[in-house]
């Protein structure tokens, strides 16, 4: 079992980052329940978490039951090339493709939990205040750095400004003085901060309207990477932000006139890890469920399908393959071996199935055809 995890910052660099811990323990539980041994490779971007695993695991497991390997990208590369019985990876689609390529050298089956651009679809029947609250909470959770973060919003034309006003209000209420607020996570590192800034600059240069919520500018100081929420309106397909997973506090907003337009609007960002729908219209729900492929769906909330342990969790296509959690996790880390035991009586001969063929054969065939 191999994990090379997303990176999630918390308040101080000395803190242990919680999500890589939980995202490692969950599949590890399934693997052990299914009778496996396991090797963990935490990401080099979470050194405190990796050190915690390396310290704690030996206290409870012998090395031939569960082992921890630490190191950089070179170790991860070599790790993925080993002849495991199964390999599970959580991370970006780009790295997931490389992991799968490495695993294929030994025909190792993989489970890939990746990401993608998970849309939030607002129906006209939605309770807009509730949708705005839950959207804002989900988008700003861990500073937008979740594989299940709502990536962009699709809203009816006439509700766009009302929804944005609610999101702005909620963001300011949840995180007052956001760039100094210790309850709010900063961007993981300088490279990803620059990546997000590039998305914003590219969108604005191509005609997007930018609203920064809770601050006057993107960055208040060089040593502070708490990026406030950036809302982008008037977005189009020429913008980078509409094609790359955002993984940060940037929220593009798209509008529609008829819900029948929505699947085609989502198609360029195909097969997201999650689809979020807000509304009470059952026919509309069913239409979107049958026309928008996604790894999972959460109706009238954000990300909460992940914590329902009885539901399988995983992506589809660009957002991953395979699933785990609960029974599905047990099945993922197991192999259903077929075993058939035959009686000592030679049934094939009695049924005329052995040559030379004759009347018994004809009788058996006729009996089977009657069934």
ABEGO torsion letter per residue (X at the ends): XBBBBBBBBBABAABBBAAAAAAAAAAAAAAAAAGBBBBBBBBAABAAAAAAAAAAAAAABBAAABBBBBEBAAAAAAAAABBBABBBBBEBAAAAAAAAAAAAAAGBBBBBBBBEBBBBBBBAABBAAAAAAAAAAAAABGGGBBAABBABBBBBAAAAAAAAAAAAAAAAAABBGAAABAABBBBABAAAAAAAAAAAAAAAAAGBBBBBBGBABABABAABABBBBBBBBGBBAABAAAABBAGEBBBBBBBBABAAAAAAAAAABBGBABBBBBEABAAAAAAAAAABBBABBBBGBBGAAAABAABBBEBBEAAEBEBBEEAAAAAAABBBBBBBBBBABBAAAAAGABOBBBAAAAAAAAAAAAX
